[in-house]
Amino acid sequence: MLAVVLTGVYGEEEDFVTAPGKWSVRQIIAHLADTELVMGVRIRLVAAQENPPLTPFDQDAWARNLDYARRKPKHSLETLRRLRAENYELIKDLPAEAFERQGMHAERGPLTLQKIVETCANHVESHARQMQEIREQYKAAKGKK
């Protein structure tokens, strides 16, 4: 889905923002790659340990301090694909009861493995729609010039 949304994105379109303080397509795909990494750690913690602590992360600090504005979208997409494939390989053969296991998120409270997996899926889909909207706004803005 993301590959389709990102097809043909290059140059200034990668960095177009719809409003000050909003993320560009480049920044969103970097965020998705890093979030998949974090979620992969959470999946492993919950699958392997008894009620592990799950640490929140400040997505804006990550975007700023990990320089999302300069990350290459194709690299971020490939990282996301690799991580997603690894996470899938891990969870696909887990027994059903493993998805009832939980960890304790410092801000959200108890999270089951099932909820973590659902969050991962919904997160990517939500941002894919957001990137499509950004692309549409970019094309509309370019048409006005």
TAQUIRA-V515742 format. One record per run of one state. SS is the DSSP state (H for helix, E for strand, - for the rest). FROM is the first residue (numbers start at 1). LEN is the number of residues. If there is no record, write none. Layout:
SS,FROM,LEN / SS,FROM,LEN
//
This chain:
-,1,1 / H,2,5 / -,7,5 / H,12,4 / -,16,9 / H,25,24 / -,49,4 / E,53,2 / -,55,4 / H,59,7 / -,66,2 / H,68,3 / -,71,2 / H,73,19 / -,92,4 / H,96,5 / -,101,1 / E,102,4 / -,106,3 / E,109,4 / H,113,32 / -,145,1
//
